[in-house]
Amino acid sequence: MIVGIPKEIKDDEARVAVVPSGVTAFVAHGHTVLVERGCGVGSGIPDEHYVDAGATLLDDPKDLWARADLVMKVKEPVGPELARMRPGQILYTYLHLASSRSLTQALLDRRVTGVAYETVQLEDGSLPLLRPMSEVAGRLAVQEGARHLEAPGGGMGILLSGVAGVRPAYVAVLGGGVAGANACQVALGMGAQVSVIDVNARRLGYLRDVMGPQLTTLMSNSANITEELRHADLVIGTVLVPGAKAPKLISRSLIGQMKPGSVLVDVAIDQGGCADTSHPTTHHAPTFIVDGVVHYCVANMPGAVPRTSTYALTNVTLGHGLAMAGLGLDAAMARDPALARGLNTHDGEIRHPGVAAAFEGAG
């Protein structure tokens, strides 16, 4: 199979889908790997490392898209990439289709097979290809939240850890999954007071067992969410429904009840966000203010640390890529139910129930 690795063109995105060791693996299995020149520079990987691994460098991305049977990316196609997709091509990347009807329609119109990292799901419900980026995003959420709590960042001027004789910041985390757990761990490590809200009592028990009684655990209901957000200096929203839009847990009215100068980091923004007031922002212009609350809603948070993110991502995506290239799509998915759940679009049809549900009844 011909595998294509284009350079990411989405704003503020410097990650790359495959590192040179991954190219070596594809080539060792008899595949041809086409790499767009400069694709790894943002992650500190020079072109010559790809050449040494056996890749063919291409200057023209149109040529890469035209020749590749399997295109491996980091983020969804944007701009000119949409016109480069072709029928029958396998696109293996983060797609987040439930939050973008236009992208979904483009994949359907061009009859592209879309396999989404974020919906590859094991029997236990875990999301192995989303996990490393969720770890990065959860940890970054605390760093960015702490920075924007500072007065130059638009916040009320609070040091997250506090100092002797002065209370630390209060951090409320919505969602106790991978991103939420990592946010709790880092916030506690920095000395903040931390609470986490989740719908799963067993998960809350696990988090308390791991992190100790200094972590306050609360069941998710409107009363607890309202109380925590009114009290919090920093709110981190990490709620996730695989393949579907994020639930809106924070209403515009509730934003108005939060402290002026408090900060909301909406990690769920890739799936539409968990607050009514959230909309995607960029690393260059990461925040906006609604009712005195600083909103940080960067849609590709791990892109801020591309080298770490690139290697962490390749660790978990490469195996499935090798399976699809070696066995073909149908055989690879028949052998691996988790990969089969990653199928979002195929031959002009939506194949993931969460994506389909997001557009039910829409014109």
N, C-alpha and C positions, 0 to 999 in steps of 0.2 A: 504494500500500500504506500501511497505517497502522503507523507505527513507534512503539513505546513505550519510554521510558527511565525506569524506576522508580528511586527512591532505594534504595540498598543498606541492608539491615537486619541483615546479619550483624554480629556483635560486632566492634568495632574496624575497621570497613570504611568509609572515607570517600571512596573513589574513585567516579567516575561513568563510565558506559560511553561517553558521547559528549559532546564539548565543543561550544560554540555554533557553531564553524565547520563541524562535522559536521552540525548541524541545518540550517545554510544549504545545504549540499550536498544533503541529502535533499529539502528544500523546492524547490530549484532544479530537481530532477528530477521534481517533481510529486507528491511524497509528503506525507502528513500526519504530523507528529511530535508526539506527546503526551509531555510531560515532567512528572514529579511535582515538585510544589513543594518546593524545598529540596534537590533531588538533588545539586546541584553545590557546595553551601555548604562541605562538608568539603574540597573541592579548591580553594577560593578563587574559585568561579564563582557570582556572584549570579543570582537568577532573571531579573532584567531583561535579562541578556545572552542568555538563551534566548528570551525574548519578542522581543527585537530581531532575533534570527536567524530568527524565523518560527514558533517552537514554540507549542503550546497548553499552558498550565499547568493541571494537575489537582491537586486537593487529596486526592482519594480514590484510593489505589493500586488498589483493587478495580475502579474504573472504568477505569483504564489497562489493567490486565490483561484485562478483559472486551472491550475495544475493539481492542487491538493485534493485528495479524497477525504482526508480528515484534517480539519483545521483546529488546532489547539490554541486557545486564548486565555486571557485572564478575565477580561470584562466583555460585556455584550457588544456586538458590532454597532458602530455609530457612523453617521455621515456617509462618506463614500464606500465604506465597507458593506453597507446594506445592498448596494447595487452589485457588489462583487460576489455575493453568495450565489450559488447555482443549485439547480434541482439535484437531489440525491446526495449532496455533500453533507458530511457529518460535521457539525459544529459543536465542539466540546469546550465549555466555558461556564462562567457564572452568567446566568441569563436574567433571573428575577422577573420573569414574564408577567406575573400577577400584577405588578405595578406599572406595566407598560403595554397598553393595548396596541400602540403603533408598531412596536418591535414584534409583538406576537403576530400581528397581521403580516408584517414583512416576511417573517419566517414561513408563514402559511402560504403566502402568495408565491414565494420562490421555492416552495416545496423542499425546504431544508430540514434535515434531521437534527433537531436541537437537543443535545444532552447536557443538562444543567448540573453543574457541580453541587449546587445547593439542595437538589432534591434526590441525590443518590442517598439511599436510606437503608440502614440495617434493620433486621427484624425487631430489635429492641427499640426502634424509633430514633436512634442516634444518626447523626449526619456527618460521616467521616471526612467528607471533602470540604465541608463548611467549618469543621472544628478548628483547624489551625488559624483560619482567618478570624473566627470568633474569639479565639484566644488573644490574638493581636488586637482586635477591636476593643475587647473588654478591658485590656490593660491600657490601651491608648485613651480610652474614654475617661479614665481617672486622671491621666496626665493632662489631657486637654481640659477637662472640667476644672482641675486645680488651677491651670493657667488662666482660664477665663473667669474664675472667681476673683482673681487679682484685679485691682482697679484698672490697670492698663488694658486688661482683657474685657472690660465692660462690666465686671462683677462688683460685688459689694466690698471687696478688699479684704477677703478672708484667707488666711493661711490654712490649708487643709489640715495640717497636723496640729495647729495651735501651738502655744508655748506654755511654759510653766505659769500657772495662774490664769490662763485664758483658755476657754473651751475650744476644742478642735471643731472642724466643720462637721455637719451632719449630712451623710450621704445615703440616699434612698435608691435602691436598685430594683427595678421592675423586671422580673424574670430571673430565675435561678439556673438557667441553662449554662452552656459553656461560657458565653460572653459574660453573663451575669456573675458566674462564679469567679471568673478571672478579675472582674471589676471589684468584687468584694475582697478578694485576696490582696489586690494592690492597695485598695483604699484602707483596709485594715493595717497593712504594712506601713503605710504612710502616717498612721496614727489617727485617722478619722473615726468618728462614730458611724457605724454602718448598719443599715437594715436592708433586708431583701424580702421581696414579696413574690410568691409563686402560687400556682394553682395546685401543685403537687405536694402533699404533706410529706411523702417519703423523700422527695428531693430536698425539702427544707430540713428534714431530719438529718440527711446525709451532710448537707452543708454545715449544719451546726456541729455535727460530730467531727468534721474535718477541721473547721476553723475555730471551734470553741465558743463558749458562751458570750464572748465579746461581740459576736455577730447576732443581731436581733432578727429572728425569722418570723414572718407573718403570712397568713393565708391571704390569697388575693380575693378581695371584695371591695366594693365601692367605698365602704366606710374606712377601711384600712388605707386604701390608696389616697383618699382625700386627706386623712389625718397626717400621713407621712409626707405628702407633698407640701402641705401647709407648713410643716416643721423643717423641711429639708433646705439645706443650702445648695446641694448638688443632687440632681435627679439624673439617673442613667437608665434609659429605656432599652431593654434588650429582648423584649418579647418576640416570639417567632412561631409562626404556623408554617410548616414546611410547604413550599410551593405556593402559598396563598398570601393574601395581603395581611399585614400585621394588624392585630386588633387595636382599635382606637381606645386606649385606656385613659387618656388625658384629654378632657374636654377644654374648649376655649374658656368656659366659666372657671374651671379649676386652675388654669394658668393664671387667671386674674386673682386667685386666692393665694398664690405663692408669694414668697418674699421678694420685694424689689431688689434686683441685683443678684438673685439666685440664678443658677445655670441648669439648663436641660441639655443633656447629650443624648440625642436620639439615634442609638446604634441601629435601630430597626428601619432607618430611612430607606435602605435598599429595597425593602418590601412595603414601602409606602409610609412608614413612620407610625409611631404609637400615640402621637399627639395630633389633635385637630389643627394645631397651629404650625406643624412642621412642614417644611418643604426642602428639597435637596439643596445643599450648598457645596462649595469647593474648598480645597485647601488654601487657595489664594484669598477667598472671601468666605470664611467658614461660619460666620455667625450673623444673626439678626436678632432684633429685640421685639418682643410682643408683650405688652402690659408690664414692662419692666423686667421681664425674664429673658436672659440671654439664651438663645437657641443655637446649639452647635449640631448641625445636621449634614455633615460631610458624607457623601454617598459612597466613597471608597476609602474609608479610614485607613485600612492597611497599606494603601498606596503611599502613606507618609513614611513608611519604613520598607522601601521596596526590596532591599537585599534580604532582610530577614523574612519578609513575606514570600518572596519568590522561592526560596529554598524550602520553606515550610509547606508551601502549596505543592510544589513538585513532589515532595515526599509522599503525598497521598493521592495525587491525580495520575501519576505515571502508570501505575499498574493497570488501571482501567483503560488508559490510552493504548497500552501494549496489547491488551486483550481485544479491543475493537479492531486494531490494525491486524492482529494475527489471526483471529477467528472470524472476523466479519461481525457486523452489528448484531444480526439475529442470533448467531451462535453464542456471542459473548453475553448477550442479555439472557438467553435461555439458561446459561450456566450460572449466572450471577443475578439473583433477584434484586439485590441492592442496586446494581447498575441499571437494571430494567426500570426501576423507579425513577431514575434520572432522565428517562425519555420524556421530553416535554412536547415536541412537535415531530410529526413524521408524515411525509407524503401529503401535505396540505391539511393535516388534521391535528387538533390539540389532543395530546395523549396523556396529560397529567390532570387528575381530578381537581387539584387545587387551582391550577391555572384556568381550567374550564369553569369552575365555580366563580372565579373572580369576574368573569365576563358574562355570566348568565343574565339574560334579560337585557343586555346592552344592545343598542342598535348598531 
